[in-house]
Every structure is written in C-alpha cells, then in structure tokens.
Amino acid sequence: MRHYVGIVGFRGYGGAELVTILRGHRHVEALLMEHRSDFAGDTALRKPAAPRQVAATAEAVRDNKIEIVFLATPAEVSMELAPVMLDAGARVVDLSGAFRLRTVENYARWYREAHTQPDLLAEAVYGLPEFCREGIPGARLVANPGCYPTAANLAIRPLVDAGVLDRKAGIVCDAKSGVSGAGRKPSLKTSFCEVTENFSAYSIFTHRHVPEVLMVSGLEERDLSFTAQLLPLDRGILETIYFRTAKPTTADDILAIYEKRYGGEPFIRLYKAGRVPDLRAVQRTNFCDIGVTVDEATGRALVVSAIDNLTKGAAGQAVQNMNLMLGLKETEGLL
C-alpha cells in the first residue's frame, strides 16, 4: 500500500531533508505543499523525478488523499495550518516548536508570544519515540522534538530514572550545533562572515529548548544549566553533559543503565567506556551516539551525546514518527 504525505516548508533545511529521505521510502509518496501566496516561479528542489507540487489547502489534502502532513514551518505558520490540515482529515507531524510544550503559559514564557491553538497544544503527542512510542501511532498531531532536546533527553532521562545523578550538584549541558539549526531565513548572526572562524554562545538561560529538556527528563530548572553554542559548520549537534554521581559509579555502571534502556532501540549507539562520539560519526544519519567517561576518584562524570540536527534532530525523527503513525516498520527509509 502506498501512502501519500505532504511537506509544507520544503524549501527550508528541515523540509528539504524530508524530501531527500522520503525519496528513498518504499511505502510513501511525498507531495510538496506550497503555503506562500507570494511565491513565484519553480522550486530549486526540482529534479527529473521531482515530487508533485500542490497548494497547502484542505482541498489539496482531500483531492490527493494525503494521510499525513509535515509542517516544516515557523511556529506561527504551524499554528495557522495545523487545524486546517486536521479538519481536512490529514494527521500532522509538526517540526516547529508550536505544539511541544504542555501549557500556553509555558509557551508564552519561553517563546515570548501567545499561543493561538490551546486545544491542539493540549492534544499534541510529543514525538520522541524512545520515550513516547506508545502514544504516537494513534495521535492526530505529533510535536516533533527540538534538536537540542533530542540529544539531551536521550542522554539524561535514563540517568534520572536510575537515580544515578547527584541533582544537588547540578547538571551542565554544553550544547554545540551547526548553523543549519538556525533555519534558512537569512540573518546577520548566521551569515558567513559572522560564523566562519568563530564560535559563540547564545540565548544563555533563555533558550526555548530548555523546557523540553525539563519536561522529558524530569529535571527541575534549578538542576540544569544549558548553554547553546554555534559551530562554524553546516550540520550536527554535540552535547557534553557534566554531572556528579549520587554514589560511587563507574563508566560501565552507567553504560549498563543505557544498555538496559536502549537495548532494542534501532537508532541509539553506545560507545565503550571512556570512548565518546564525534560529529562525523552521526552526520547524515538518524543515529544518536552516546559515550561515557567517569572519574571514579571524584565522582565526576561526563556523557557526550551526538546527533545530526537535520535528521535525528528534525526530518529523520519526523519520518520515525510517520512510520509509527502509518503502522510501518519504524526504521523504514532511515536505515
């Protein structure tokens, strides 16, 4: 059976990555859905076997029997289009931050704007398959996680659940991302001359991905120090997470926690004790690689979590969620 899906925002980095991934998916045909009324001309994504292009309307959803619509759009556009697509009978995987948080108050605090679809915000299922898999297949609206929280939560949540962290000592998440994580819209901060041969921190204490880490990991805001930093490269996220152990613990002890939690997970790769991943290992893959080092004498511990922000941090994870929603093998199109 062939399933029809639509991609809104296919010109952005996340949307273009979706187009690339879905070209190799055996059970899905993707349609490009144009939502910009001011766009004139053809898309740069055109190739001899380019996906069909239709309008991002309810009529197009019904006429083309589109089952799932990916919204790779800014949050305000997702809030506008999600109810339209849902009312037309499609299900939605939203790649923006529009539906990730649980309350309008939390959204207003971190995104600094009002939420216009509170009922959908309450309905949305958070789409981190490794921890939310049971709720995804039956969901109408899946909120695809942010890139930074994906890497952070996959590293931190099992340790919180196991009680291995000394939360009073604090947890530091030192997170570094390639420039594509900022999106395709031009800005001075992400221009070539500002980024090349440079390295900078931003949104200190106010990054909008912090509440996602807290929501999934179970940490309190006072427990976590999160700092995002911009790397002068196109893609990839590497997070170095520092903490102290609650009791004498070895790297093998921590790896045993991960192995128990992730033993059957297809997109989690664990490194031997004392070894940690780098970005080349995960770029253009849907893997999250995790490595652990512990200084037993002092109780200091370090976990490195690495993903590609455009795949496991965006489009690849969205396809994972789509596969679960359609009853397909979760790895289809990704391995």
HUURRA-V977152 format. One record per helix or strand of 2 or more residues. SS is the DSSP state (A for helix, B for strand). FROM is the first residue (numbers start at 1). TO is the last residue. If there is no record, write none. Layout:
# HUURRA-V977152
{{SS & FROM & TO} {SS & FROM & TO}}
This chain:
# HUURRA-V977152
{{B & 3 & 8} {A & 13 & 23} {B & 28 & 34} {B & 53 & 55} {A & 58 & 63} {B & 66 & 71} {A & 75 & 87} {B & 91 & 94} {A & 104 & 111} {A & 118 & 123} {B & 125 & 126} {A & 129 & 136} {B & 141 & 143} {A & 147 & 162} {A & 167 & 169} {B & 171 & 177} {A & 179 & 182} {A & 192 & 195} {B & 200 & 202} {A & 210 & 217} {A & 221 & 223} {B & 224 & 230} {B & 237 & 245} {A & 251 & 262} {B & 268 & 270} {A & 279 & 281} {B & 288 & 295} {B & 300 & 307} {A & 311 & 325}}
